[in-house]
Amino acid sequence: MRVENFLRCSARRWGDKVALVAGDIRLSFGDLDALSDHLAADLQNKGLQPGDRTMIFMDNCWEAVVSIFAVLKAGGVFSPVNPSTKADKLAFVLRNCRARAVITQARLAGVLDQALAEKTNVEVAIISGDSASLPPGASRFCDSIAGLAQPVASGIDMDLAMLIYTSGSTGRPKGVMMTHRNIEAAATSITTYLKNTPDDVILNVLPIAFDYGLYQILMAMKVGATLVLEKSFAFPQAIFDVMRREKVTGFPLVPTMAALILNLRDMHPGSLPALRYITNTAAALPTEHIERLRKLFPGVTLFSMYGLTECKRCTWLPPSQLDVRPGSVGIAIPNTQAYVVDDQGRKVAHGIIGELVIRGPHVMQGYWENEEATAKVLRPGPNPWERVLYTGDLFRTDVDGFLYFVGRKDDIIKTRGEKVAPKEVEAAIHACPGVAEVVVFGRQDPILGEAIHAVVVACDPALDEQAVIRHCQKNLEDFMVPRSVSFRAALPKTDTGKVSRRLAAEEFEHSTEAAE
């Protein structure tokens, strides 16, 4: 099935049902279907051809949802970009994917203008929102959806549907190529184990340029659920008011959101009575946070998961296993295989650390026009016609085959001749009373090779470096104990809300150099 048919099928079955709540805007499945039809026809009239790329440079708004399905109905490929993206990176993405069209908001038109000042292939620009003037050649979103024309259908499920760019933390962003078939496979697998139904009301505060946030839209449209779209989690109590009013049943979050919730003083068990499940991915939740969330939301099912942009989702931990294997990210999602290999690509025994490999219909087609990077991660699989995904993440399994994340290959700290996974040290520090968040990295050291350093966000002002180190000495092997600890009011994060180890290390080094 092509992804635009998620919406078309739901509109036929539940045309008058509320599909989307975005602030004061409430749209039914029928509304979304019609609006996206009109925009798709306008894009085709403006020259968009099957396979052409369209950048969606917007925040979490109803126009973005309409735009995603309109691009697909027009036979195009959509590429969501975070609205905080600066002009130079925006220009790079536009040039890299040779975008033919851009759909954005009036408040972002200035950034787009700067990006378009460099040579790009953009011929169509559509701007939503109030704007006194438009960039040369641009048109208004409201005019594009005002027509009654229908798009000319084209394409099959093997066609490219989406280019979603990686964060580029180790260099320039790479465009992950996903076909309609890839997306349908991922969405079907996830909604199966979450047991999503049309009765679900799903909150999404995560950016739609982040695949975790994007898939909340796609999966809701697929199963006929209602999506409540909010721009951010900056004001949690306001979001909780929305959740209570809309009777939200599904709440996707990331660890930074969990830490914020657990530090709120006026949250109490039962405060979100309609909530059925919470999901977490992007990074593993500390065991301490899992325990506290379960106490705060009794009766709510917690799904601990792991994934990456190149295949969307890899693993899930059946909730019945939370008490048995609290540190595990679970087993392969339905219709997927996940296994651990050594440097020669051979499967390893349980307990041995190696690289996680993913096999399944949701694995990307590759990085857009980057054969060298693609060849590093997509390698021959069990069958001669397939390629499997080498994730670059280190894992181990237990005797029953449940997976445990150890760390990124590039993050491993080599100290005193030993290899240390930062996540293991972070897990120990998270259990220290007074710690809200922590990130651990290695610093160059002439004697140790690398010295372990921890940056902590404290929720107890009395917490100091020695208290953290003493806690680590009680709970970790001696070579894993941080040599130093510093404190910050907040940790640096990516656009998707994930703590950035690289940025934390850079900030610390800069502050150290400035102090000297």
Kinemage of the C-alpha trace (Angstrom):
@kinemage 1
@onewidth
@group {chain A} dominant
@subgroup {mainchain}
@vectorlist {calphas} color= white
{ca met a 1} P 0.000 0.000 0.000
{ca arg a 2} L 1.165 3.523 -0.758
{ca val a 3} L 1.284 5.768 2.303
{ca glu a 4} L -1.274 8.303 1.028
{ca asn a 5} L -3.797 5.466 1.108
{ca phe a 6} L -3.510 5.384 4.904
{ca leu a 7} L -5.489 8.627 4.847
{ca arg a 8} L -7.742 7.738 1.929
{ca cys a 9} L -8.859 4.461 3.510
{ca ser a 10} L -9.488 6.065 6.905
{ca ala a 11} L -11.451 8.889 5.256
{ca arg a 12} L -13.702 6.334 3.544
{ca arg a 13} L -14.314 4.456 6.807
{ca trp a 14} L -14.433 7.333 9.316
{ca gly a 15} L -14.942 10.462 7.219
{ca asp a 16} L -16.560 12.564 9.955
{ca lys a 17} L -14.340 11.358 12.815
{ca val a 18} L -11.808 13.839 14.212
{ca ala a 19} L -8.421 12.936 12.774
{ca leu a 20} L -6.315 15.882 13.885
{ca val a 21} L -6.370 18.365 16.763
{ca ala a 22} L -3.794 21.149 16.410
{ca gly a 23} L -4.432 23.989 18.823
{ca asp a 24} L -7.865 25.394 18.001
{ca ile a 25} L -8.032 23.530 14.679
{ca arg a 26} L -9.974 20.264 14.515
{ca leu a 27} L -10.030 18.392 11.198
{ca ser a 28} L -11.869 15.192 10.311
{ca phe a 29} L -10.423 12.450 8.144
{ca gly a 30} L -12.651 13.718 5.360
{ca asp a 31} L -11.311 17.265 5.804
{ca leu a 32} L -7.673 16.099 5.685
{ca asp a 33} L -8.329 13.950 2.653
{ca ala a 34} L -9.993 16.767 0.715
{ca leu a 35} L -7.449 19.440 1.684
{ca ser a 36} L -4.511 17.228 0.753
{ca asp a 37} L -6.213 16.383 -2.568
{ca his a 38} L -6.501 20.071 -3.409
{ca leu a 39} L -2.898 20.821 -2.473
{ca ala a 40} L -1.684 17.761 -4.417
{ca ala a 41} L -3.532 18.930 -7.538
{ca asp a 42} L -2.011 22.396 -7.131
{ca leu a 43} L 1.478 20.915 -6.859
{ca gln a 44} L 0.918 18.925 -10.034
{ca asn a 45} L -0.407 22.028 -11.793
{ca lys a 46} L 2.756 23.832 -10.719
{ca gly a 47} L 4.857 21.171 -12.422
{ca leu a 48} L 5.677 18.651 -9.685
{ca gln a 49} L 6.515 15.335 -11.367
{ca pro a 50} L 6.482 11.805 -9.895
{ca gly a 51} L 9.621 11.336 -7.816
{ca asp a 52} L 10.292 15.067 -7.382
{ca arg a 53} L 11.379 16.022 -3.864
{ca thr a 54} L 9.422 18.550 -1.797
{ca met a 55} L 10.846 19.934 1.428
{ca ile a 56} L 8.348 20.460 4.241
{ca phe a 57} L 9.963 23.134 6.393
{ca met a 58} L 7.346 23.591 9.113
{ca asp a 59} L 6.681 23.127 12.797
{ca asn a 60} L 4.011 20.817 14.214
{ca cys a 61} L 0.952 22.342 12.552
{ca trp a 62} L -2.088 21.096 10.652
{ca glu a 63} L -0.674 22.465 7.382
{ca ala a 64} L 2.333 20.146 7.723
{ca val a 65} L 0.079 17.083 7.977
{ca val a 66} L -1.876 18.184 4.895
{ca ser a 67} L 1.408 18.817 3.054
{ca ile a 68} L 2.850 15.357 3.761
{ca phe a 69} L -0.126 13.578 2.242
{ca ala a 70} L -0.457 16.096 -0.596
{ca val a 71} L 3.121 15.509 -1.748
{ca leu a 72} L 2.556 11.755 -1.715
{ca lys a 73} L -0.745 12.045 -3.581
{ca ala a 74} L 1.045 14.121 -6.222
{ca gly a 75} L 3.530 11.257 -6.654
{ca gly a 76} L 6.342 13.182 -4.999
{ca val a 77} L 8.830 12.494 -2.220
{ca phe a 78} L 8.523 14.544 0.975
{ca ser a 79} L 11.481 15.614 3.072
{ca pro a 80} L 10.619 17.026 6.528
{ca val a 81} L 13.124 19.500 7.959
{ca asn a 82} L 13.147 20.858 11.508
{ca pro a 83} L 11.979 24.503 11.700
{ca ser a 84} L 15.011 25.396 13.844
{ca thr a 85} L 17.344 24.552 10.945
{ca lys a 86} L 19.611 27.444 9.959
{ca ala a 87} L 19.969 28.769 6.419
{ca asp a 88} L 23.312 27.120 5.605
{ca lys a 89} L 22.142 23.621 6.560
{ca leu a 90} L 18.803 24.249 4.861
{ca ala a 91} L 20.623 25.214 1.659
{ca phe a 92} L 22.735 22.059 1.876
{ca val a 93} L 19.655 19.821 2.159
{ca leu a 94} L 17.887 21.656 -0.680
{ca arg a 95} L 20.901 21.209 -2.946
{ca asn a 96} L 21.609 17.656 -1.821
{ca cys a 97} L 18.150 16.289 -2.612
{ca arg a 98} L 17.597 18.751 -5.490
{ca ala a 99} L 14.229 19.740 -4.069
{ca arg a 100} L 11.793 20.970 -6.698
{ca ala a 101} L 9.367 22.506 -4.192
{ca val a 102} L 9.289 23.853 -0.630
{ca ile a 103} L 6.296 24.262 1.654
{ca thr a 104} L 6.936 26.464 4.672
{ca gln a 105} L 5.454 29.045 7.049
{ca ala a 106} L 5.514 32.819 6.882
{ca arg a 107} L 7.675 33.061 10.000
{ca leu a 108} L 10.311 30.867 8.319
{ca ala a 109} L 10.251 32.603 4.947
{ca gly a 110} L 13.291 34.716 5.842
{ca val a 111} L 15.436 31.647 6.551
{ca leu a 112} L 14.203 30.073 3.320
{ca asp a 113} L 15.095 33.243 1.395
{ca gln a 114} L 18.656 33.052 2.694
{ca ala a 115} L 18.894 29.388 1.724
{ca leu a 116} L 17.481 30.023 -1.745
{ca ala a 117} L 20.068 32.755 -2.317
{ca glu a 118} L 22.431 29.880 -3.050
{ca lys a 119} L 21.977 27.832 -6.201
{ca thr a 120} L 19.138 25.304 -5.793
{ca asn a 121} L 16.603 23.497 -7.965
{ca val a 122} L 13.577 24.962 -6.179
{ca glu a 123} L 10.901 26.170 -8.591
{ca val a 124} L 7.840 26.098 -6.322
{ca ala a 125} L 7.495 27.747 -2.901
{ca ile a 126} L 4.235 27.681 -0.952
{ca ile a 127} L 3.907 29.758 2.219
{ca ser a 128} L 1.312 29.263 4.962
{ca gly a 129} L 0.241 31.851 7.519
{ca asp a 130} L -0.127 35.611 7.433
{ca ser a 131} L 2.506 37.444 5.460
{ca ala a 132} L 2.408 40.985 4.097
{ca ser a 133} L 4.571 39.965 1.173
{ca leu a 134} L 5.756 36.761 -0.456
{ca pro a 135} L 9.184 35.853 -1.821
{ca pro a 136} L 9.372 36.193 -5.621
{ca gly a 137} L 7.509 33.344 -7.316
{ca ala a 138} L 5.970 32.030 -4.063
{ca ser a 139} L 2.264 31.371 -3.548
{ca arg a 140} L 0.003 31.192 -0.528
{ca phe a 141} L -0.944 27.907 1.122
{ca cys a 142} L -4.549 29.053 1.539
{ca asp a 143} L -4.833 29.552 -2.228
{ca ser a 144} L -3.351 26.128 -2.942
{ca ile a 145} L -5.976 24.321 -0.862
{ca ala a 146} L -8.875 26.451 -2.102
{ca gly a 147} L -9.270 24.662 -5.442
{ca leu a 148} L -11.457 21.639 -6.051
{ca ala a 149} L -9.253 19.756 -8.516
{ca gln a 150} L -8.229 16.154 -7.866
{ca pro a 151} L -4.639 14.942 -8.285
{ca val a 152} L -3.736 12.460 -10.994
{ca ala a 153} L -2.811 9.244 -9.189
{ca ser a 154} L 0.494 7.612 -10.054
{ca gly a 155} L 3.084 5.223 -8.660
{ca ile a 156} L 3.376 1.972 -6.710
{ca asp a 157} L 4.569 1.033 -3.243
{ca met a 158} L 8.166 0.449 -4.389
{ca asp a 159} L 8.513 4.150 -5.167
{ca leu a 160} L 10.456 6.469 -2.899
{ca ala a 161} L 8.118 8.181 -0.416
{ca met a 162} L 10.426 10.045 1.944
{ca leu a 163} L 13.897 11.450 2.372
{ca ile a 164} L 14.525 12.071 6.049
{ca tyr a 165} L 17.890 13.522 6.970
{ca thr a 166} L 20.072 12.300 9.811
{ca ser a 167} L 21.161 14.830 12.417
{ca gly a 168} L 24.642 15.075 10.932
{ca ser a 169} L 26.354 14.839 14.339
{ca thr a 170} L 29.448 13.321 12.720
{ca gly a 171} L 29.425 15.362 9.523
{ca arg a 172} L 26.996 16.529 6.871
{ca pro a 173} L 23.438 15.169 7.172
{ca lys a 174} L 22.625 12.131 5.040
{ca gly a 175} L 19.272 11.591 3.348
{ca val a 176} L 17.724 8.283 4.403
{ca met a 177} L 15.652 6.854 1.523
{ca met a 178} L 12.378 5.201 2.501
{ca thr a 179} L 9.888 3.715 0.068
{ca his a 180} L 6.142 3.460 0.633
{ca arg a 181} L 6.689 -0.240 1.317
{ca asn a 182} L 9.360 0.534 3.951
{ca ile a 183} L 7.044 2.948 5.758
{ca glu a 184} L 4.032 0.641 5.647
{ca ala a 185} L 6.096 -2.249 7.040
{ca ala a 186} L 7.355 -0.156 9.964
{ca ala a 187} L 3.953 1.373 10.723
{ca thr a 188} L 2.209 -2.012 10.578
{ca ser a 189} L 4.746 -3.643 12.888
{ca ile a 190} L 4.635 -0.880 15.509
{ca thr a 191} L 0.848 -0.481 15.589
{ca thr a 192} L 0.582 -4.272 15.976
{ca tyr a 193} L 2.474 -4.502 19.259
{ca leu a 194} L 1.068 -1.194 20.560
{ca lys a 195} L -2.402 -2.597 19.755
{ca asn a 196} L -3.506 0.712 18.269
{ca thr a 197} L -7.164 1.065 17.329
{ca pro a 198} L -9.454 3.841 16.022
{ca asp a 199} L -10.344 4.532 19.662
{ca asp a 200} L -6.820 5.741 20.432
{ca val a 201} L -6.056 9.444 20.893
{ca ile a 202} L -2.317 9.969 20.447
{ca leu a 203} L -0.412 13.023 21.613
{ca asn a 204} L 2.620 14.159 19.633
{ca val a 205} L 4.925 16.940 20.839
{ca leu a 206} L 7.960 15.567 18.995
{ca pro a 207} L 9.114 17.358 15.814
{ca ile a 208} L 7.760 15.844 12.607
{ca ala a 209} L 11.286 16.066 11.183
{ca phe a 210} L 12.177 13.416 13.800
{ca asp a 211} L 10.956 10.044 12.555
{ca tyr a 212} L 9.549 9.182 15.995
{ca gly a 213} L 7.313 12.241 15.765
{ca leu a 214} L 6.563 11.771 12.067
{ca tyr a 215} L 5.382 8.194 12.529
{ca gln a 216} L 2.821 9.291 15.121
{ca ile a 217} L 1.076 11.062 12.213
{ca leu a 218} L 1.469 8.175 9.785
{ca met a 219} L 0.358 5.494 12.245
{ca ala a 220} L -2.650 7.489 13.470
{ca met a 221} L -3.829 7.995 9.901
{ca lys a 222} L -3.297 4.299 9.170
{ca val a 223} L -5.407 2.934 12.035
{ca gly a 224} L -7.984 5.735 12.151
{ca ala a 225} L -6.839 7.120 15.516
{ca thr a 226} L -7.046 10.791 16.510
{ca leu a 227} L -3.767 12.710 16.632
{ca val a 228} L -3.301 15.637 19.022
{ca leu a 229} L -0.442 17.704 17.627
{ca glu a 230} L 1.444 20.147 19.872
{ca lys a 231} L 4.519 22.205 19.033
{ca ser a 232} L 6.705 21.327 22.031
{ca phe a 233} L 6.873 20.088 25.609
{ca ala a 234} L 8.239 23.386 26.944
{ca phe a 235} L 5.217 23.850 29.240
{ca pro a 236} L 4.338 20.371 30.538
{ca gln a 237} L 1.372 21.387 32.667
{ca ala a 238} L -0.317 22.993 29.653
{ca ile a 239} L 0.266 19.781 27.688
{ca phe a 240} L -1.199 17.694 30.509
{ca asp a 241} L -4.290 19.937 30.454
{ca val a 242} L -4.644 19.185 26.736
{ca met a 243} L -4.173 15.458 27.387
{ca arg a 244} L -6.930 15.444 29.983
{ca arg a 245} L -9.296 17.480 27.805
{ca glu a 246} L -8.756 15.308 24.714
{ca lys a 247} L -8.679 12.038 26.715
{ca val a 248} L -5.285 11.075 25.299
{ca thr a 249} L -4.553 7.343 25.379
{ca gly a 250} L -1.050 7.259 23.819
{ca phe a 251} L 1.943 9.361 24.921
{ca pro a 252} L 5.263 9.019 23.017
{ca leu a 253} L 8.186 10.561 24.871
{ca val a 254} L 11.978 10.707 24.924
{ca pro a 255} L 14.248 10.477 28.006
{ca thr a 256} L 14.619 14.243 28.368
{ca met a 257} L 10.825 14.555 28.604
{ca ala a 258} L 10.706 11.764 31.167
{ca ala a 259} L 13.309 13.545 33.299
{ca leu a 260} L 11.284 16.762 33.134
{ca ile a 261} L 8.052 14.986 34.133
{ca leu a 262} L 9.709 13.257 37.076
{ca asn a 263} L 10.957 16.603 38.408
{ca leu a 264} L 7.486 18.158 38.457
{ca arg a 265} L 6.262 18.629 42.014
{ca asp a 266} L 2.520 18.645 41.408
{ca met a 267} L 2.218 15.428 39.343
{ca his a 268} L 0.440 12.617 41.149
{ca pro a 269} L -0.715 9.098 40.240
{ca gly a 270} L -3.952 9.058 38.272
{ca ser a 271} L -3.567 12.597 36.905
{ca leu a 272} L -4.026 11.340 33.317
{ca pro a 273} L -6.935 8.915 33.711
{ca ala a 274} L -7.468 8.090 30.003
{ca leu a 275} L -3.814 7.247 29.331
{ca arg a 276} L -3.343 3.657 28.092
{ca tyr a 277} L 0.334 3.541 27.096
{ca ile a 278} L 3.628 5.441 27.076
{ca thr a 279} L 6.374 4.751 24.547
{ca asn a 280} L 10.033 5.690 24.667
{ca thr a 281} L 12.772 5.592 22.053
{ca ala a 282} L 15.638 7.833 20.752
{ca ala a 283} L 17.693 6.726 23.768
{ca ala a 284} L 17.125 4.123 26.453
{ca leu a 285} L 15.316 5.228 29.599
{ca pro a 286} L 17.388 4.799 32.754
{ca thr a 287} L 16.043 1.950 34.894
{ca glu a 288} L 15.440 4.412 37.724
{ca his a 289} L 13.217 6.526 35.469
{ca ile a 290} L 11.246 3.482 34.310
{ca glu a 291} L 10.467 2.562 37.914
{ca arg a 292} L 9.379 6.098 38.800
{ca leu a 293} L 7.235 6.487 35.681
{ca arg a 294} L 5.400 3.259 36.474
{ca lys a 295} L 4.635 4.547 39.981
{ca leu a 296} L 3.488 7.901 38.625
{ca phe a 297} L 1.277 6.290 35.962
{ca pro a 298} L -0.099 3.095 37.559
{ca gly a 299} L -2.012 0.903 35.148
{ca val a 300} L -0.384 2.574 32.131
{ca thr a 301} L 1.595 0.225 29.868
{ca leu a 302} L 5.186 1.364 29.280
{ca phe a 303} L 6.923 0.350 26.064
{ca ser a 304} L 10.708 0.665 26.086
{ca met a 305} L 11.997 0.604 22.501
{ca tyr a 306} L 15.061 1.166 20.353
{ca gly a 307} L 15.358 2.406 16.801
{ca leu a 308} L 17.296 4.503 14.339
{ca thr a 309} L 16.385 6.591 11.325
{ca glu a 310} L 17.743 4.005 8.870
{ca cys a 311} L 14.972 1.531 9.735
{ca lys a 312} L 12.658 3.489 12.013
{ca arg a 313} L 12.244 0.884 14.780
{ca cys a 314} L 14.291 -2.198 15.679
{ca thr a 315} L 13.233 -3.578 19.025
{ca trp a 316} L 10.559 -3.431 21.711
{ca leu a 317} L 10.438 -4.803 25.223
{ca pro a 318} L 7.162 -6.597 25.983
{ca pro a 319} L 5.835 -4.768 29.068
{ca ser a 320} L 5.583 -8.061 30.962
{ca gln a 321} L 9.397 -8.187 30.871
{ca leu a 322} L 10.036 -4.790 32.495
{ca asp a 323} L 10.527 -6.280 35.955
{ca val a 324} L 12.428 -9.310 34.663
{ca arg a 325} L 14.815 -7.427 32.315
{ca pro a 326} L 14.635 -3.725 33.260
{ca gly a 327} L 17.794 -2.827 31.332
{ca ser a 328} L 16.780 -4.517 28.086
{ca val a 329} L 15.409 -2.868 24.944
{ca gly a 330} L 13.724 -6.148 24.131
{ca ile a 331} L 13.352 -8.273 21.059
{ca ala a 332} L 12.975 -7.576 17.348
{ca ile a 333} L 9.704 -5.915 16.362
{ca pro a 334} L 7.224 -8.085 14.408
{ca asn a 335} L 8.415 -9.137 10.930
{ca thr a 336} L 12.006 -8.195 11.758
{ca gln a 337} L 15.178 -10.027 12.737
{ca ala a 338} L 17.806 -8.499 15.032
{ca tyr a 339} L 21.087 -10.198 15.875
{ca val a 340} L 24.579 -9.366 17.151
{ca val a 341} L 27.748 -10.007 15.127
{ca asp a 342} L 31.506 -9.689 15.533
{ca asp a 343} L 33.844 -7.648 13.316
{ca gln a 344} L 33.756 -10.384 10.678
{ca gly a 345} L 29.950 -10.401 10.545
{ca arg a 346} L 29.572 -13.708 12.393
{ca lys a 347} L 26.788 -14.109 14.963
{ca val a 348} L 28.103 -14.144 18.532
{ca ala a 349} L 26.956 -16.090 21.572
{ca his a 350} L 24.815 -14.527 24.290
{ca gly a 351} L 26.715 -12.210 26.612
{ca ile a 352} L 29.287 -11.283 23.953
{ca ile a 353} L 29.309 -7.655 22.831
{ca gly a 354} L 29.072 -7.013 19.101
{ca glu a 355} L 27.346 -4.880 16.485
{ca leu a 356} L 23.577 -5.036 16.077
{ca val a 357} L 22.321 -6.041 12.619
{ca ile a 358} L 18.724 -5.517 11.476
{ca arg a 359} L 16.970 -7.503 8.789
{ca gly a 360} L 13.479 -6.592 7.610
{ca pro a 361} L 11.225 -4.866 5.062
{ca his a 362} L 11.562 -1.524 6.875
{ca val a 363} L 15.327 -1.207 6.305
{ca met a 364} L 16.125 1.875 4.212
{ca gln a 365} L 17.104 1.753 0.552
{ca gly a 366} L 20.308 3.636 1.320
{ca tyr a 367} L 21.593 7.180 1.711
{ca trp a 368} L 20.557 9.543 -1.053
{ca glu a 369} L 23.299 9.627 -3.723
{ca asn a 370} L 25.940 8.523 -1.228
{ca glu a 371} L 27.096 5.069 -2.277
{ca glu a 372} L 30.162 5.078 -0.049
{ca ala a 373} L 28.190 5.734 3.158
{ca thr a 374} L 25.483 3.293 2.050
{ca ala a 375} L 28.000 0.501 1.460
{ca lys a 376} L 29.290 0.849 5.035
{ca val a 377} L 25.932 0.128 6.640
{ca leu a 378} L 23.987 -1.938 4.073
{ca arg a 379} L 25.804 -5.222 3.535
{ca pro a 380} L 24.940 -8.630 2.060
{ca gly a 381} L 22.344 -10.569 4.028
{ca pro a 382} L 21.439 -14.263 4.294
{ca asn a 383} L 19.923 -14.219 0.796
{ca pro a 384} L 21.832 -13.100 -2.293
{ca trp a 385} L 19.188 -10.492 -3.212
{ca glu a 386} L 19.046 -8.648 0.111
{ca arg a 387} L 21.061 -6.231 2.202
{ca val a 388} L 20.891 -5.943 5.972
{ca leu a 389} L 21.551 -2.927 8.180
{ca tyr a 390} L 24.703 -2.724 10.285
{ca thr a 391} L 23.615 -0.191 12.904
{ca gly a 392} L 26.977 0.857 14.326
{ca asp a 393} L 25.546 0.203 17.803
{ca leu a 394} L 27.057 -2.256 20.262
{ca phe a 395} L 24.704 -4.761 21.880
{ca arg a 396} L 24.688 -8.033 23.764
{ca thr a 397} L 21.950 -10.594 24.312
{ca asp a 398} L 20.980 -12.602 27.358
{ca val a 399} L 20.427 -16.356 27.339
{ca asp a 400} L 16.829 -15.860 26.140
{ca gly a 401} L 17.825 -13.611 23.249
{ca phe a 402} L 16.728 -10.279 24.745
{ca leu a 403} L 18.873 -7.366 23.595
{ca tyr a 404} L 20.822 -4.883 25.715
{ca phe a 405} L 22.234 -1.649 24.321
{ca val a 406} L 25.887 -1.137 25.252
{ca gly a 407} L 26.777 2.004 23.284
{ca arg a 408} L 27.722 3.488 19.962
{ca lys a 409} L 30.940 2.096 18.505
{ca asp a 410} L 32.300 5.627 18.272
{ca asp a 411} L 31.367 6.444 21.897
{ca ile a 412} L 33.347 3.688 23.607
{ca ile a 413} L 35.906 5.123 26.046
{ca lys a 414} L 39.304 3.418 26.183
{ca thr a 415} L 40.813 3.988 29.606
{ca arg a 416} L 43.542 2.133 31.495
{ca gly a 417} L 43.538 -0.497 28.762
{ca glu a 418} L 39.839 -1.194 29.309
{ca lys a 419} L 36.812 -0.401 27.138
{ca val a 420} L 34.004 1.471 28.906
{ca ala a 421} L 30.511 2.067 27.547
{ca pro a 422} L 29.359 5.554 28.625
{ca lys a 423} L 25.791 4.283 28.975
{ca glu a 424} L 26.800 1.880 31.749
{ca val a 425} L 28.383 4.704 33.751
{ca glu a 426} L 25.379 6.947 33.049
{ca ala a 427} L 23.005 4.246 34.308
{ca ala a 428} L 24.915 4.062 37.592
{ca ile a 429} L 24.926 7.849 38.028
{ca his a 430} L 21.205 8.094 37.235
{ca ala a 431} L 20.598 5.973 40.341
{ca cys a 432} L 22.460 8.516 42.505
{ca pro a 433} L 19.994 10.569 44.590
{ca gly a 434} L 19.768 14.150 43.346
{ca val a 435} L 20.652 13.432 39.707
{ca ala a 436} L 18.149 14.523 37.042
{ca glu a 437} L 20.239 13.992 33.888
{ca val a 438} L 23.774 12.934 33.053
{ca val a 439} L 26.041 12.467 30.068
{ca val a 440} L 29.439 10.753 30.133
{ca phe a 441} L 32.339 11.013 27.681
{ca gly a 442} L 36.095 10.484 27.495
{ca arg a 443} L 38.775 13.194 27.630
{ca gln a 444} L 42.259 12.735 26.277
{ca asp a 445} L 44.696 11.866 29.078
{ca pro a 446} L 48.470 11.243 28.687
{ca ile a 447} L 48.480 8.457 31.287
{ca leu a 448} L 45.034 6.836 31.073
{ca gly a 449} L 44.538 7.242 27.337
{ca glu a 450} L 41.109 8.670 28.077
{ca ala a 451} L 39.765 9.911 31.390
{ca ile a 452} L 36.050 9.496 32.108
{ca his a 453} L 34.156 12.721 32.724
{ca ala a 454} L 30.495 13.124 33.725
{ca val a 455} L 28.328 16.201 33.254
{ca val a 456} L 25.381 16.200 35.644
{ca val a 457} L 22.132 18.145 35.895
{ca ala a 458} L 21.179 18.024 39.566
{ca cys a 459} L 17.714 18.266 41.099
{ca asp a 460} L 19.288 18.570 44.542
{ca pro a 461} L 21.464 21.698 45.000
{ca ala a 462} L 23.452 19.937 47.732
{ca leu a 463} L 24.799 17.324 45.311
{ca asp a 464} L 28.514 17.742 44.628
{ca glu a 465} L 31.313 16.043 42.684
{ca gln a 466} L 32.524 13.900 45.560
{ca ala a 467} L 29.041 12.545 46.256
{ca val a 468} L 28.704 11.418 42.641
{ca ile a 469} L 32.169 9.831 42.618
{ca arg a 470} L 31.553 8.022 45.930
{ca his a 471} L 28.301 6.662 44.532
{ca cys a 472} L 30.142 5.394 41.449
{ca gln a 473} L 32.876 3.795 43.560
{ca lys a 474} L 30.198 1.766 45.356
{ca asn a 475} L 28.456 0.666 42.167
{ca leu a 476} L 31.083 0.415 39.407
{ca glu a 477} L 34.404 -1.267 38.789
{ca asp a 478} L 37.267 1.077 39.589
{ca phe a 479} L 38.300 1.702 35.977
{ca met a 480} L 34.714 2.855 35.206
{ca val a 481} L 34.561 5.512 37.925
{ca pro a 482} L 34.667 9.074 36.501
{ca arg a 483} L 37.851 10.978 37.215
{ca ser a 484} L 35.900 14.231 37.264
{ca val a 485} L 32.320 15.530 37.413
{ca ser a 486} L 30.959 18.925 36.415
{ca phe a 487} L 27.483 20.402 36.818
{ca arg a 488} L 25.267 22.259 34.354
{ca ala a 489} L 21.761 23.683 34.459
{ca ala a 490} L 20.909 21.726 31.286
{ca leu a 491} L 22.531 19.322 28.845
{ca pro a 492} L 22.922 20.193 25.152
{ca lys a 493} L 20.374 18.454 22.962
{ca thr a 494} L 19.760 17.818 19.302
{ca asp a 495} L 16.712 19.150 17.452
{ca thr a 496} L 14.930 15.912 18.369
{ca gly a 497} L 15.447 16.394 22.122
{ca lys a 498} L 18.170 13.768 22.406
{ca val a 499} L 21.151 14.545 24.663
{ca ser a 500} L 24.206 15.151 22.492
{ca arg a 501} L 27.358 13.546 23.860
{ca arg a 502} L 29.467 15.304 21.221
{ca leu a 503} L 28.101 18.779 22.054
{ca ala a 504} L 28.475 18.133 25.779
{ca ala a 505} L 32.144 17.224 25.285
{ca glu a 506} L 32.750 20.285 23.098
{ca glu a 507} L 31.055 22.614 25.582
{ca phe a 508} L 33.121 21.209 28.432
{ca glu a 509} L 36.390 21.570 26.539
{ca his a 510} L 35.553 25.148 25.556
{ca ser a 511} L 34.692 26.075 29.139
{ca thr a 512} L 37.923 24.448 30.356
{ca glu a 513} L 40.001 26.348 27.802
{ca ala a 514} L 38.286 29.623 28.743
{ca ala a 515} L 39.002 29.016 32.441
{ca glu a 516} L 42.682 28.489 31.672
